[in-house]
Amino acid sequence: MATVLATYYGGGGLIRNVQYVHKLGLYWILFLFVNSFSIWLFSRLMGRMGPFMQSLSIAEMMGNVYGKCPRIITALFGIARSIVSITIQIIAMVQAISICVDLDLVNARVVTIFAALILIFYDTFGGVRAVTITDIFQFLTFTIVIPFLAWLMLKKTGRSVIEVVAFLQTQEKFQLSSLLHFDTKLLSRVAMILCIMVPDMGTPEIMQRVYMSSGPTQAKKVFLYVCLLSVVISSFIRLIGLFVFVGGGEALPIEDIWCYIITNVSPTFKGVVCVSLLAMAMSTADSCLNACSVMVSHDILGTIQKEMADVYKLKIARSTTLVVGLSSMFLAFYCDDLLALLMLGFSFSIPVITAPALLAIFGFRGSSRTALIGMATGVLAILAWNKWVEPVTGINGSFICLYVSQWIGYDGRTLSIQTTERGRLGSLCI
């Protein structure tokens, strides 16, 4: 349970959620509630995972259902999804270091390279034992540091909780009416909520935790407990953002929010916050690197070349850690917007991996051809949407493309089932 929580809540997520509670108000508070609801939906799906629990990754599960080509495609898009997640954590590490040291553009790039190399070295030589240690440390961060930080921000406001609530009721972004203006902005936010609400089975590091369970019953219980704890954890994260809004004012720029937080705590606790952010970022990033190593050595090369020595697989896994880590570092140079990276991750996983995975879990299993048609539809739909629709409307198309991919995949599976049944009937007549 601690490792699943540590994987869900990374340093990048903590930084982003505090910033956007301050910036978007009631909408982002609702967004965090939907995130916990999504974990609950995920726990309900675990009851159907019995036939797939012997897999090592989501790609292997897809291969067992649909064949080799969908397995390799799932692995490739899962790696792309993980690269985006690792990039988010690298940015969080850079921001944590910048809390203690003022960085200009050149030094920020140097620190980004340094953070990426730390992750690569740590995951390559530390192994799963080191990942587990940082997961436990991150769990302590949830239970101690985040609640204490919320309390410090409340003290900084100089107001009681009742006064804070009364003040927030006078602010437009924290009123229900702010969510009911029907325009493209509302549609964009609804699309984002739908993306987070879908149980994202295309997240390799989360699915790896599923397959580590002893069975579907344990997995279901673990994610149910994680859902309950996520409600508590995200509540304290919301409080931090709310108290910063009250104490720092609405005019506080989003990039200065964490500077405001750090300047209003003691030097000792400032160091604790920095170390906690680093541990949270490293824990989530290490899980992603580990999942990528498995998919390359076990799912891609293991599918192409059946017989492969374990020593050779280990070397490939370590090489994968280096390549994926460097790819994440270069993406961090190109984009440092945490929200944009979150949406980019959805684009890689939801239309391509989550759609056929959900169909398989609910029993709509077809041939390799129908799975490839559904995946190709998801890829083409999200590419077209990001090229022509999103720049004009600002609406993320991951959920819509998921629906398109599900619809095409479902029709293909229905046709495949009907054809199979007719063939069986014809054979029986003969």
N, C-alpha and C positions, 0 to 999 in steps of 0.2 A: 504493500500500500504506500509506503514511504517513497519507494522508487517511482511508482506511477505518478504520485503527486509531484515529485521533483522533476519528472519529465514534462508534465503538463505546465508547471509554473516555472518558467525560466526568467533570467534577469531581464531579457528584452520585454517579456510580457509585463513584468512589474513596472518597468519604466514607462512603457506605452500606456498601460491602464491608468496610472496616476495622472499622466499628462492629459489623456482624453476624457477622464472624468471632469477635470478642470475645464477643458475646452468645450466639450459637447454636453456636459451636464446630465440631465435625466436620460437622454438617449443612451449614453455609454453605461449608465447604471443598469438600464434594461438589458443592454448587450451582455453584461457580465452575468446577469441572471439566466439569460438564454444559454450562455456557455455552460453553466452548471446543469441546466436541463438537458443539454446535449450529452453530457457525461452520463446522466441517468438513462437516456435512450440507449447509449452505448452499452450500459450494464444490462439492459433488457435484451439486447442482441446476443449477449454472451450465452444465453440459454440455447441458442441455435448453433453454437460453434463446435458441438461435439464431434462431427465428422472431420473437422479441420484442425484439431488441437495438436496433431503430430507434426505440423509444419514448423519451420524455423523462421519464416517470413511471410508477409502477405503475398509476395511474388510466388513462393512455392505453393501456397494455397490456390492461387489463380492457375498455376500450372497443373495442379492435380485435377482441377475442374475443367479447364479449357484447353490445356495443351502447352507446348513449348513456346510458341510465338507470343501468346498473351503473357506468359510468365516473364519473358525477357522484356517485353514492353512495360509491364508493371514494374519490374526492377529499375528500368531506366528512368521512368517518371517518378518512382519513389526516391531515387537518388537525387533527381532535380529538386523534388520537394524538400529533401533533407538539406541540400545545399542552401536553399533559402532560409530554412530554420537555423542553420549554423551561422549564416550571415547575420541574422537578427541577434544572436548571442555574442558574436564578435563585436558588433556595434555596442551592445550593452557593456561588454568588458572595456571598450575604449572609453565609454562615458563614465564608467566606474573609476577608471584611472584618472580621467580628466577632473574628477571631483577633487582629487588631491593635488593635481598639477595642472596649471593653465597650459593649454596646448594651442599652438598655431596650426595652420594647414599642414606644413611639412611634418611637424612633430606628431600630428594626429595620424598621418599615414604611417610613420615609423611605429607608433604604438599599435596601429591596426595589424601591421606585419608581425610585431612582437606577440600580440594576443593570439593570432592565428598559429604561430609557431609553438606557443605554449600548449594550445589545444592538441595540435598534431603530436607533439612529443608526449604529452600526458596520456593520450589515448593509445598511442602506439606501444609504449613501454609500461604503462600502468595497468592496462587490461581491465577486466570487469571488476576486479577487486577495488581498484582506484575509483572507478565510476560509482560503485556502491558506497564508498566512503563519502564522496561528495554528495551523493543523494541523501545520506543521513544528515550531513551538515546542512544541506538545504532544508530538510524537514525541520531542523531546529530553527532555521531562519523563519519559517512559517509560524512556528509556535511561539517564538520569543521576540525576534527583531521587528517584524512587521506590526504586531499589536503595540509594542512599545513606541515605535515610530509614530503610529497614529495618535497615541496619547500625547507625545511631545508636540505634535502639530496642533492638537486641541489646546494645549497650554499656551502655545504661541498666539493663538487668536485672542486670548484674554477674555473669552466669553464662555458662558455655560452652554451645555448641550441644547437647552431650550432656546437660548438666544441664537445659537447657530441655526437651528431649525427655523425659527422665525425669520432670520435674515435670508435664508435660502428660499423661503416661500415668496419673497419679494423679487427674486431674480427670474427673469423670463425663461432662461434655459433650463430651469429646474421646475417649471410648471408643465402640467399635462398638455396644455394648449400648444406648447412648442412642438409637440410631436404630431399634431393633427393638421398641419398645413399641407394640403395635397399639391405637391409639385415634384420636380425631378429629384430634389434633395431628399424628400420623403421616400421616393421609390428607391433611391440609392441606399438609404439606411435600411429599408426593409429587405433589400437584396443581400446586404451584409449580414443581417440577422439570420436570414434563411441559410446563408453559407455556414455560419457558426452553429446553427441548430442541427444540421445534418451530421449524424455520426460519421466522422471522417475516417473511413477505414483505409484511406490512402496515406496515412501518416505512419511510416515504417517503424519509428521508435515506439509508438504506442502499441502497435500490433505486435511488436517483439515482446512487450510486457505481457500481452495476452497469451502468447505461445509459451512463455516461461511458467505459466500457471499449471497446476497439477491437473486441471480439468475445467470444463465450462462452469461448474458450480463455484469453484474458488474464484475464477475470473469474474463471474457475476457479482459475488460478494465484495471482491476487492474494489471494483469500479463503483459499486453502490456506496461503499464507505468513502471512496474518493469524492463522489458527488456530494455527500453530506459535508465533508471537510472543506470542499471547494466553496461551498456557500459561506462558511465561516471565514475562510481566507480572503475570498473576494470582497466580503463585507468590510474587512479591515483595510483592504486596498482602496475601496470606495471612500472610506472615511478619511484616508490620507489625502486623496484628491479633493474632497469636500473641504477639509480644514485648510488646505493650501489655498483654495479659492477664497475662503472667508478671510484668511490672514493676509494673503498676498494681493488679493483683489483680482477682478476680471481682466484688468489690463496687463497682467503678468504674461509675457510671451511664453509659448509652449516650450521653447528650448531653454528657458531660464527657470523652469519649475523645480528641477532637481537641484539647481544651484541655490534656490531659495530654501529648499529643505535642508541642505547640508550646512548652509550658513547659520541656521537656527538650531543646531544641535551642538553638543559639546565636542571637543576634538577627539575624545575617546570614542564616543558613539559614532562620530564621523568615520573613523577607521573601521568600526564594526559594520557600518552600512556598506562601505566599499568592499570589504572582504565578503560580505553576504551576497552582494550583487555579483562578484566574481565567481563565487561558489555556485550560485544559481545558474549563471550563464554557462560555466564549464560543465555542470552536471547535465543540462539539457543538450548542449552541443556534443558532449562525449557519447550520449545515447544515440544521437543522430549519426555520428561517425561510425559507431559500432554497427548500427543497422545497415549502413552503406557497405561496410566491409563484408557483411554476411551476404548481401544481395549480389555483390560483384563476384566473390569467390564461390558462393554456393549456388546462386540462381543463374547468373549469366554464364560464367566459365564452366560451372558444374553442369549446365544444360548442354553446352556445346561439346565439352570434353567429359565423357562419363567417368573415366578412370583418372583420378587425380590424387596424389599423395597429400596427406594432411599437412606435412611440412611446406609443400608448395602452396597450399591454400592459405597457410598462415602468412607466407611471404606476400602473396597477392593481397591479403587483407591489410597488411601494413602499408603496402604501396597505395592501396585505395585510400587509406587515411590521409596520406600525403597529398594525393591528387585532389580529393574532395575538399580538404582543408584549404589548399591554395585556391581552388575555384571559389570557395566562399569568401576568401580574402579579396579576390579581384571583384567579386560582386559587391562587397562592402565599399570598395572605391567608387563604384558606379552609382550605387543607391544607398543612402543611409536613412531613408524614410521608413520607420518601423511599421506604419499602417500600410503603406504601399507594398512592402515586402510580405506582410500578412496576407494581403489579397492575392499577390503573385503566387504564394504557396497554395492557396485554394485553387487557383487556376490549373496547377499541375496535378493535383490529386483528385478533386471532386468530380470533374467531368470524365476523367479517364479511368481512374482506379476504383473510386467509391461506387460508381454506378454498376459495373458488372459484379463487384464484390457483394453488394446488397442483393442483387438478383440471385447470386449463387446461394447466399445464406437463406433466402426465402424460398429456395427450391426451384427457381426458374433457370435451369441449367441447359445450355445448348451446346452446339459444337464450337470448335475453335474458330470456324469461319464467322459464325454469328457474333462471337465475342470480339473478333477483330473488327467487324463492321461497326459494332457499338463503340469500341474504343476510337476508331478512326472518325466516327461521327462526332464524338466528344472533342477530339483534337481540332478538327476543322471548325466546329462550332465556336470553341473558345478563341481560336485564332481570328476568325472573322469578327467575333464580337469585340475583341480587344483592338482590332484594326479599325473598325468603322463605327461601332455603336458606343463603346465606352468613352472615347475621346469627346463625343458630342454630348452624351447624357450624364457621364460620370457614374453610371450604374455598373457594378461588377456583374459579369454574366456567368459566374461559376455555377450557381444554382440552376439557372435557366438551361445552361448547356448540360448539366446533370440530368434534367428532365428530358431533354432531347435525346441524350444518349440512352437513358433508361427506356424511353418509348421505342427507339429503334431496336435496342437489344431485346426488349420484351416481345416485340412483334416477330423478330427473327427467331427467338426461342419458341414462340407459339407455332410458327410455321414449321420449325424443325421437329417439334413434338408431334404435330399433326401428320407430317410426312412419315415420321417413324411409325406412328400408329397405323397409318394406312398400309405401310410396307408389311408390318406384322400381320395385319388382317389379310392382305393379299397372299402372304406365305401360308397362312392357315387355310385359306380357301383352296390353294393349290394342293 
